Amino acid sequence: MISYDVIIRPIITERSMSAVADKKYVFEVAPAAGKIEIKKAVEEIFGVKVAKVNTMHVPGKAKRMGAARPGRTKAWKKAIVQLTEDSKTIEMFEGMV
């Protein structure tokens, strides 16, 4: 996989922004990507050193619009990336904290 196919988008929530102080960043990643692929992609794209990667599958939720049959939102994979102490920060997250 190419690095830009592994990292889909950053997750910008209040909870994920509070973790930026500890050099933890949250991304939506490709469902087939492993921890090693995610680590290499983040290091290549942002030029940082990754210490640890935690991943989890987020299941889709049941949703409905009016009286129609219920549907589901898509399931996706989330990665929490911990940078090393001597690594620089990711600038994209800096103005959002």
C-alpha positions as CSV (number, residue, x, y, z in Angstrom):
1,M,0.0,0.0,0.0
2,I,1.1,3.6,-0.7
3,S,1.4,5.8,2.5
4,Y,-1.5,8.0,1.4
5,D,-3.8,5.0,0.9
6,V,-3.1,3.9,4.5
7,I,-3.9,7.2,6.3
8,I,-7.4,8.3,5.2
9,R,-8.0,11.3,7.5
10,P,-7.2,12.7,10.9
11,I,-9.9,12.5,13.6
12,I,-10.5,15.9,15.0
13,T,-12.6,15.6,18.2
14,E,-12.3,17.2,21.6
15,R,-11.0,13.9,23.1
16,S,-8.4,13.4,20.4
17,M,-7.2,17.0,20.6
18,S,-6.7,16.6,24.4
19,A,-4.2,13.7,23.6
20,V,-2.1,15.9,21.4
21,A,-0.3,17.3,24.5
22,D,1.0,13.7,25.1
23,K,2.1,13.5,21.4
24,K,-0.8,11.1,20.6
25,Y,-2.6,11.6,17.3
26,V,-5.7,9.8,16.0
27,F,-6.3,8.8,12.3
28,E,-8.8,6.9,10.3
29,V,-6.8,4.3,8.5
30,A,-7.5,1.6,5.8
31,P,-9.2,-1.4,7.2
32,A,-6.6,-3.8,5.8
33,A,-3.6,-1.8,7.2
34,G,-1.5,-3.3,9.9
35,K,0.3,-1.5,12.7
36,I,3.7,-1.7,10.9
37,E,2.2,-0.2,7.7
38,I,0.5,2.6,9.7
39,K,3.8,3.4,11.5
40,K,5.7,3.6,8.2
41,A,3.0,5.7,6.6
42,V,2.9,8.3,9.4
43,E,6.7,8.5,9.6
44,E,6.9,9.0,5.8
45,I,4.1,11.5,5.4
46,F,4.8,13.7,8.5
47,G,8.5,13.1,9.0
48,V,8.2,12.1,12.7
49,K,9.3,9.1,14.8
50,V,6.6,6.8,16.0
51,A,6.9,4.9,19.3
52,K,3.7,3.0,19.4
53,V,0.5,2.4,17.4
54,N,-2.8,1.2,18.8
55,T,-5.6,0.2,16.4
56,M,-9.3,-0.6,16.8
57,H,-12.2,-1.4,14.6
58,V,-15.2,1.0,15.0
59,P,-18.4,-0.7,14.1
60,G,-21.1,1.0,12.0
61,K,-24.2,2.3,13.9
62,A,-27.8,1.6,13.0
63,K,-29.4,4.8,11.5
64,R,-32.8,5.5,9.9
65,M,-34.3,8.4,8.0
66,G,-38.0,8.8,8.9
67,A,-40.1,5.6,8.5
68,A,-37.8,4.0,6.0
69,R,-36.0,0.8,6.7
70,P,-33.0,1.2,9.0
71,G,-29.6,1.3,7.5
72,R,-26.0,1.4,8.9
73,T,-23.2,3.9,8.8
74,K,-19.9,2.4,7.5
75,A,-17.5,0.5,9.8
76,W,-14.0,1.9,9.9
77,K,-10.6,1.4,11.5
78,K,-9.0,3.9,13.9
79,A,-5.3,4.2,14.8
80,I,-3.9,6.1,17.8
81,V,-0.2,6.9,17.1
82,Q,2.2,7.7,19.9
83,L,5.3,9.7,18.9
84,T,8.6,9.4,20.6
85,E,9.7,12.0,23.2
86,D,12.5,13.4,20.9
87,S,10.2,13.5,17.9
88,K,8.8,16.8,16.5
89,T,5.1,17.3,16.6
90,I,2.7,17.2,13.6
91,E,2.0,20.8,12.5
92,M,-1.4,20.0,11.1
93,F,-2.8,19.6,14.6
94,E,-1.1,22.6,16.2
95,G,-3.6,25.3,15.5
96,M,-6.6,23.2,16.6
97,V,-5.6,22.7,20.3
